[in-house]
Every structure is written in structure tokens, then in C-alpha cells.
Amino acid sequence: MFFSAVAFALVLAQQPAPAAQQPSQPSNPVTQAEAEEEARLNEVVCRREHVVGSNRPQRICQTRRQWNALRDRSLEDMNGSRNRTVESHLPTAGAGR
């Protein structure tokens, strides 16, 4: 037990400090507009929505980025179902008899 504690302390002592790993200046400066857009996308927005299996709306909170991703996935699913061919739902020749 004493040996494992000493070994653990030695491993921790050999690791560099977190401040020494990060440079003081960012490698790629971000413009003010990009920083504002990033802050806007990380803002939490709450909505009251009906959840399946419940008659009462519930408050759902997500970031704007998460709401946008959910909307984009829903649109992709809708567009994907429109592009499916009707032929895939038709019975094949000789089936059923």
C-alpha cells in the first residue's frame, strides 16, 4: 500500500503543470463577430413542448446549437422520406399467390 502511494506521488510529480502546457496567446485569433456568434449559439433557450405520452407541455431547455441540430435532423428525415421511391413498397412479382 505504501509503495503504491509513493509510486502515484512520483507519477504526479513528473507531469508538467497545466499552465505550462497552454500558450499565453491563442494560436488562431477569433474575430469579435465569430466570438459573438459562438456565444449566441451556446445560449440556453427553453421551450414548452408536448412530450409523447403526456397531455401537459414540459419545459425543455437546450442551447441554440442543439435546437438547430434537432431542426436540421428533422428536415433531413422529412426530405429523406420524400425521396424514397414508391416501388420499394410494392409487392414483388409472384408474391402472395
C-alpha positions as CSV (number, residue, x, y, z in Angstrom):
1,M,0.0,0.0,0.0
2,F,2.8,2.4,0.9
3,F,4.6,1.5,-2.3
4,S,1.6,2.3,-4.5
5,A,1.1,5.7,-2.8
6,V,4.7,6.6,-3.4
7,A,4.5,5.5,-7.0
8,F,1.4,7.5,-7.5
9,A,3.0,10.6,-6.0
10,L,6.0,10.2,-8.3
11,V,3.8,9.9,-11.4
12,L,2.0,13.1,-10.4
13,A,5.3,14.9,-9.7
14,Q,6.6,14.1,-13.2
15,Q,3.6,15.6,-15.0
16,P,4.0,19.2,-16.1
17,A,1.8,21.9,-14.7
18,P,-1.3,22.7,-16.7
19,A,-0.3,26.4,-17.1
20,A,3.0,25.4,-18.7
21,Q,1.2,23.3,-21.4
22,Q,-1.0,26.1,-22.7
23,P,0.5,29.0,-24.7
24,S,-0.3,32.5,-23.4
25,Q,-1.6,33.7,-26.8
26,P,-4.2,31.8,-28.8
27,S,-2.8,30.2,-32.0
28,N,-5.6,31.5,-34.2
29,P,-7.3,34.7,-33.1
30,V,-11.1,34.8,-33.3
31,T,-12.8,37.9,-34.6
32,Q,-15.4,39.7,-32.5
33,A,-18.2,38.7,-34.8
34,E,-17.2,35.0,-34.5
35,A,-17.0,35.2,-30.7
36,E,-20.5,36.8,-30.6
37,E,-21.9,34.1,-32.8
38,E,-20.3,31.4,-30.7
39,A,-21.8,33.0,-27.6
40,R,-25.2,33.2,-29.2
41,L,-25.1,29.5,-30.2
42,N,-24.2,28.5,-26.7
43,E,-27.0,30.5,-25.1
44,V,-29.6,28.2,-23.4
45,V,-33.2,28.6,-24.7
46,C,-36.2,27.0,-23.0
47,R,-39.4,26.0,-24.8
48,R,-42.6,24.5,-23.7
49,E,-43.3,21.4,-25.8
50,H,-45.7,18.5,-25.6
51,V,-43.8,15.3,-24.9
52,V,-45.1,12.0,-26.3
53,G,-47.3,10.2,-23.7
54,S,-48.2,13.4,-21.8
55,N,-51.0,15.9,-22.2
56,R,-49.1,18.6,-20.3
57,P,-46.4,20.6,-22.0
58,Q,-43.0,20.3,-20.4
59,R,-40.2,22.9,-20.3
60,I,-37.2,21.7,-22.4
61,C,-34.0,23.7,-22.2
62,Q,-31.2,23.3,-24.8
63,T,-28.6,25.5,-26.4
64,R,-29.4,27.2,-29.7
65,R,-26.9,24.9,-31.3
66,Q,-28.8,21.8,-30.0
67,W,-32.1,23.3,-31.2
68,N,-30.6,23.9,-34.6
69,A,-29.2,20.4,-34.8
70,L,-32.6,18.9,-33.9
71,R,-34.3,21.0,-36.6
72,D,-31.8,20.0,-39.2
73,R,-32.1,16.3,-38.4
74,S,-35.9,16.6,-38.6
75,L,-35.7,18.3,-42.0
76,E,-33.3,15.6,-43.2
77,D,-35.6,12.9,-42.1
78,M,-38.6,14.6,-43.9
79,N,-36.6,15.1,-47.1
80,G,-35.3,11.6,-47.0
81,S,-38.8,10.1,-46.7
82,R,-39.9,12.2,-49.7
83,N,-37.1,10.9,-51.8
84,R,-37.8,7.3,-51.2
85,T,-39.4,5.5,-54.1
86,V,-42.8,4.0,-54.1
87,E,-41.5,0.9,-55.8
88,S,-39.9,-0.3,-52.6
89,H,-43.3,-0.7,-51.0
90,L,-44.9,-2.6,-53.9
91,P,-45.0,-6.4,-53.7
92,T,-42.6,-8.3,-55.9
93,A,-43.8,-10.4,-58.8
94,G,-45.3,-13.7,-57.8
95,A,-45.6,-12.8,-54.1
96,G,-48.8,-13.6,-52.3
97,R,-50.2,-16.3,-54.6
